[in-house]
Structure formats: structure tokens, C-alpha cells
Amino acid sequence: VKILAIPETSFVSLGYASATVRTLNLTDVDNVICIECLPTDAGFQEKKTETDAGDSYDIEVSGIIYGKSPVNDAIINDLRSGTWRVAHQDANGNYMASGCNNVRMVFESKVDTGQNRAARKGTVFSFSCKDTLPSVNIASIQ
């Protein structure tokens, strides 16, 4: 599966191709960071909370950046330095967009030498935010 970290400079809009089909419109796609994970190593969670002030959604997209290398270290440093809109693909090839309302997603990471699979493979990461709107399915990325 793919997780796309989209910087502000590359995001144009989350629009409608038709009444029910959403599109993610990008510019400067060279600045989009694409992280590929095995389906078993990637995750998406969205929890809705209802309060008197209105609904909110706790959103998290997670995965693993495999291996430790200078290239991966540079990618992780770039991800740590900003806030992101995120498009993430599920195991069926369908995409969702998160952090595209008024809130951006924050990158967090952890590296250790523990005994579990993730610790042996590289850097465990997540993008998370609290948004007033849920993530949306998108039909295409343009």
C-alpha cells in the first residue's frame, strides 16, 4: 500500500469530479513523499467523538519506513519538519484523503531495537490529527 505525504505547496484542492466522486488535485508532485508499506504493516484508524460543541474525528495513518539508511533518514527529517495532508491506499488499491479540512496531519516516528517485526525493520511512523470532518474516499489523484 502507499501513503502519500502531501506538503502545503503541492495541495491544490479536494474537489468533485461528479456529485459522488471526489478527486485530489495536486501541483508540484515532485515534493510529495510516497511511502510504500506491506498491507500488514500499514494502518488507518478514525474515531468519531460527539460533544455539545460538535463532532470531531481522531485520525491516524501509520506504517513502517523499512531499513535504516541515509536516504531514509533524509525522508524522515523532511517529514518531521512539516505538517501534511495525507492520501493513503488500502490493500484493495482504494485511496482516502485525511487532514484536508482546516487541520493538517502531524508526523511522529519511533526507532528502537526491540524484538517485534517493526522494530527490526525500520522506523514506525504515524500521521495524526483531530479534524471536524472525516477522511474521504477519493477516486483519483491528479
N, C-alpha and C positions, 0 to 999 in steps of 0.2 A: 504494500500500500504506500501511497505518497502523502506526505504532509508538506504543504506549501506555506512558507512564512513570507507574507507579503508586506513590504515596508510601505509607509505612507506615500512615498514618491511613486510607487508603482500602482497604487489603487486608484481606479477611476470611479467606478460605481458598481452597485449591486442592482441590476436592472431587471426588466421584464422583457422576454422575447415574445411572450403572449400572456394571456390572463393567468395562466398557471405555471409557466415555465420561466425560471429565474436564470439570469446569466451573471457571471462575474467578469467585469470589464477591467482589464489591466493595461498599463503602459509600462515601458521600460522593464520588460520581463527579465532582462539580464540581472536585475537586482533581487529577483525572487529566489529564495533559498528553498530548494527541493530536497527533502529528507525521505529516503526510501527505507521502509521497515518491513519485516515479515509480518503477516497478519496477526500472528500470536504475540508480537512484541509491540503492537500499537494499540491505542485505546481512545475512546471518546465517551465522556460522561457529561450529562446535562441534567441538573436537578432544579426543578421549579419550586419556588417558595412563594406563597401568597401571604401578604400582610395588608394592613389597612392602607399603607402607602402605595400599594400596587404589587404586581407580580415582578419577580426577579428570577434570573436563571444563573446558577453557578455552572460554568462551562469549563471543561478541561479536555485538552487533546494531549496525548502522551505517546512516547515512543523511545527508541534507542538509537543513538548515533554509534554505529559499530566501529570498534577499534580506536586506538589512541595513535594519532599521527599529527604532524604539523598542519596538514590540511584540515583535519577535523578540529584541531584547536583553534584555527583561524575562523572556521564556521561558527563554533561555539562562542567565541569572543564577539563576532558580529551579532549573533542572536542575543547575547547578554546586553548589548549596547542600545537596544531599541524596544519599541512596542510594536505589535504586529496585528495584522488581520490574518486569519489562517483559513486555508481551504484544506480539507482532509478527505482522503479517499477511503472508502471501506473495502472489505475483501471482495465485494461484487463489482468494484470499479465505479461506484456512485460517489459523487462529491457533495460535501456540505461546506458552508462558509460560516465561520464564527468570528465574533469580535468585529462585526461590520456595522453595528449601530453607532452609538456615540462612545463606545468603550473599546479599547484595544486590548489585545491579549499580551500578558507578560510571560517571558521565558524564564524558566527555572531549570537548573540541572544539578546532577549529583554524580560524582565519580567515586567509586570505592573498590576495594579488592576483596569483596565478600565472596560467599560461596554460591550465591544464586546465579542464574543464567545471565541476567542483565549485568551484574557486576563484572562478570568475566568477559563480557562482550564489548563494553564501552561505556558511554555516557547515557544515563537515564535522564530524560527531559520531559517537561510539560509546558504547555501554553495554557494559561488560565485567566479567567475574568469573571466578573459579575455583571450581567447585562440585563437590560429591561426587555429585550426581545430574544427569542430562542434562535438557535442556529437554523439556517435554511438550506434546503436541498437546492443544488444548482445543476442545470442541465449542461452548461458549457462554460468554459473559461476562454475569454477572447482577449 
